[in-house]
């Protein structure tokens, strides 16, 4: 993964958040799904359904701990019952404030292995 350049404090923050994030079952904001043979990422969780990015759009995923939040455009929701987990993992970029110091221009990018889902029947 691409997280080798982190200092000790940021490595500890990332490790704790990654552990909490990976403890969440099912599709999470930041995970990928395959839509019409294209990878997109989940962007907002509504409980029984989850929204994704429009194909070809970008946004920003903030890693807060056991969850991530997204800033950017949203596509229509997908019923979680229509999703199927694959065996694939795909690296996704997230960010958080360096050393947990919340101030302007202090975000750092990190990469985590994310789950990949497919829509049943596609």
Protein Blocks (a to p, Z undefined) as FASTA:
>chain_A
ZZlmpcfklmmmmmmmmmmmmmpgcjdehiacdeehiacddfbdghjaccdddehiacdd
ddfbjaccdeddddddddfklpccdfbdcdddddddehhiacehiaccddddddddddeh
ZZ
